[in-house]
Amino acid sequence: MGTDTLQILIAMIIYMGIVIAIGVVFAKRANKNSENYFLGGRSLGPWVTAMSAEASDMSGWLLMGLPGVAYWCGLASALWTAVGLLAGTYINWLIVSKRLRRYSVKANNSITLPEFFSNRFKENKKVLMTMAALFILIFFTVYAASCLVTCGKLFSTLFGAPYIAMMILGAAFVLIYTILGGFLAESASDFMQAIVMIIALVTILVIGTTAAGGLNAVVSNAQSFPGFLEFFGVATPVIEDGAQVMSNGMPVFGEATSYGFLPVVSALAWGLGYFGMPQVLLRFMAIRNERELPRSRRIATIWVVISLGAAIFIGIVGRMLFPAAYATEAAAENIFILLSTNLLPALLAGFVMAGILAATISSSDSYLLIAASAFSKNIFQGVFKKDATDKQVMILSRIALLVITAVAIFIALDENSVIFTIVSFAWAGFGATFGPLMLFSLFWKRINRAGAIAGMIGGGVMVFVWNLAVRPLGGLFDIYELLPAFIFSCICIVVVSLLTAPPSKEIEQEFDEVRAGIGVE
């Protein structure tokens, strides 16, 4: 192992040690009971709420997937996706956070998303809870796999070690950390990791732009590739034998293709996903006081603007500095690593690499914890053993963590997986399954349990149908599956609710009390 590689390793070990220490510090408090373990006792302050929500949301795709898209095909796709994410972030904090914080307390102090939906409609038979928990298990296992792919690519690229071994090592680290500290440790470390992520992004952006000769030089270079710097056009790499053609050390692009109305709408649709993201919605439920949410919204929005903007431009800078470094879309997701290791002293590069690790940990621990809670709290205790003790729930959650991690490892075995593609599918799954249901549950008095079940099933199933059967048809059907699935879920909720009996007077009264802020903090 060379001196530079050793310094990078030392820096990352120091960082990982700090993260483990946070888990140990919070372990006793987290393991006091299931509410503390899964929701932190509703004790988060505004800064931790905001930063941990965004860090757990963005994951490794922010530092690898998004720069990789910009490096591979230019500005348009990455930019419009970022605009959708920014709009979704702001609107979610603006209209959902306060009402959900109130309603989750009012609905029998719900501490998980499936539990909230079940209590909201006062279920006797826990059909809604079970279905919500199963969808969380499915989509979060896929989501966790994307994080493990990030770990594998990061460590194998840095240390030249086999991808699978490095991916499993990363999984083991995240698993141990999640078991130790639960939601409180996760949120506290996510706050730190959000800071590391944004510092890493801004550092590489500034140093990379300077090394490229300044902003004008970067823009001029990008414009030399057809469609690379257009809002409504996309660069088209010329591919032969699965790799981009190179000529005289430069990548070859064909004629730019149009990035018209449908692709723009499809990219903007990413913003709809926020209304159904459990890792973000749980932060709304966990804040100590709803009056602190406006401050959290401002903090979160600023963080997202800076982070997304820096990530996109890093990909464009990388295409100028290392134009022929990557010949496949999957490999292009390593551009952040390449820039860091080539532009920074080894020790500092190690801490910047910790930014990728931070993004990965902050997301995967959230995904694993929420998925485990869905099984142990909502399926085991909520359906099969209603008299289960807190201790039994906690033990089973650890077992669930092991099983879910094992499945995620299996999904992540392919080192040619494109992180952005994996994340987009899981994001659509949550957005369409829970997003419409969350909005209607919070803001439409007439929604009933039958409509809620129909909307959840309709949205979740449509994601698979559109992705696997409809979108491959191309043309007008080549739309990100989140948008049609979200619309279909909304239609199912409204139609079925209106065709079946209205909710009970008790449910309607609770809705009115939440809207008026009666009986809640």
C-alpha positions, 0 to 999 in steps of 0.5 A, a space after each residue: 500500500 502506497 503512502 498516499 493510499 495509507 493516508 487516505 485510509 487513516 483519514 477514513 478510519 478516523 472518520 468511521 471511528 467518530 461515527 461509531 463513537 456517536 453510536 456508543 454514546 447514544 446506545 443506552 438512551 436509544 435502547 431504553 424503549 422502542 419509541 426512543 430507538 425508532 423515533 428518538 423520543 420526539 426530541 430533535 432540534 431544528 438543526 438536527 431535524 433539517 440536516 439529518 433529513 437531507 443527509 439521509 435523503 440524498 445518500 451516496 448518489 449525491 456525490 457519485 450518481 448525480 455528478 456521474 450523470 452530468 459527466 456522462 451526458 451533460 447538464 439537462 438531465 441532472 439539472 431538471 432532476 435537481 430542480 424537481 428535488 429542490 421544489 419537492 424539498 421546499 413544498 414538503 417542509 412547507 405543507 406536510 411537516 407541521 400537519 404530520 407532526 401534529 397528526 402523528 401525536 394525535 393518532 395514538 402517538 404513532 412512531 412509524 409511518 405504517 403505524 400512523 396510517 393505521 391509527 389515522 384510519 383507526 384500523 381493527 384489522 391491521 391491513 393498511 399497516 401490514 401493507 405499508 410495512 411490506 412496501 417499506 421492506 421491499 423498497 428500502 431493501 433496494 434503496 439500501 442496496 444502492 448504498 452498498 454499491 456506493 461503498 463497494 465502488 468507493 473502497 474498490 476504487 481507492 484501494 484496488 481491492 475486490 468490489 464484492 469484499 469491499 461492499 460487504 465490509 461497508 455493509 458490516 460497518 453500517 449494520 454494526 453502527 445501526 444496531 448500536 444507536 438507533 434513531 438518535 445516533 443516526 440523526 446526530 451522526 447524520 447532522 455531522 455527515 450533512 456538514 461533511 458532505 457539503 464541505 466535500 462538495 464545495 471543496 472539490 468544486 472550488 479546487 476543480 474549477 480553479 485547476 480547470 482554469 476558471 469558470 469560463 474555461 469550464 463552460 467553454 470546454 463543455 460547450 465543445 461537446 454537442 448538447 452538453 451544456 444545454 437546458 433542452 438538449 442532451 449529449 449523446 456519447 458514441 458507444 461501441 462494444 459497450 464503451 464510449 469511443 475515444 479519439 486522440 484522447 478525447 471522448 466522441 459524442 454524436 449529435 445532441 438529442 432533444 430534451 423536450 417536454 416529456 423528459 423535463 416533466 419526467 425529471 421534475 417528477 422526482 420532487 413528488 417523491 418527497 411526500 412519501 419518503 419515510 426517512 424524511 417524514 420521520 424527521 417531521 414526526 421526531 422534531 421536539 416542537 412544531 414551531 421550530 419547523 420553519 427554521 428547519 425548512 430554511 436550513 434544509 432548503 439552503 443545504 439542498 441548493 448548495 449541495 445539488 448545484 455543486 454536485 452537478 457542476 463537479 461532473 461538468 468540471 470532471 469532464 474537462 479535467 479528465 475527459 476520457 477517464 470513464 467510458 461507461 455510465 456506471 464508471 462515470 459515477 467515480 468522477 468525484 473520487 478521481 477529482 478528490 484523489 488527484 487534486 488534494 493532498 492524500 490526507 485531505 482527500 481521505 476526509 473528502 472521501 469520507 463525504 461519500 462514506 458519510 452520504 452512504 452511512 447517513 442513508 443506509 442506516 436510515 433505510 435499514 432502521 426503518 425497514 427493521 421497524 416496519 417488520 418488528 414493530 408493525 408486522 410482528 407486534 402490530 399483527 402477529 403478536 400484539 402483546 409483544 414486549 418492548 424487549 421482544 420488539 427490539 430483539 426482533 428488530 436486530 434480527 430483521 436488520 441482519 436479514 435485510 442487510 443480507 438481501 441488500 448485499 445480494 442485490 448489490 453484488 453486481 459492480 456494474 450497477 448504476 447507482 442513479 438507476 437503483 435509487 430512481 426505482 426505489 424513490 418512485 416506489 416510495 413516492 407513489 406508494 406513500 406520497 398521495 396517501 400522505 397528502 390525502 390523509 393530512 388534507 382531505 377529510 373524506 378519505 377513508 380506509 378503503 381509499 387508502 388501501 386502494 391508493 397504496 396498492 395502486 401506486 405501488 403496483 403501477 411503479 412496477 408495471 410502468 417500469 417493466 412493461 410500459 416505459 420500455 415501449 418508448 415514445 410518449 410512454 418513456 416517462 419516469 414511473 413515479 409520475 404516472 404511478 403517483 397520478 394513478 394512486 391519487 385517482 384510486 384514493 378519490 374514486 374508491 373513497 367516494 364510492 364507499 362509506 365515509 369515515 366515522 364521526 370519530 375519525 372526522 372529529 380527529 381530523 378537525 382537531 388536528 387541523 385546528 391544532 387542538 390537543 397537540 403540541 
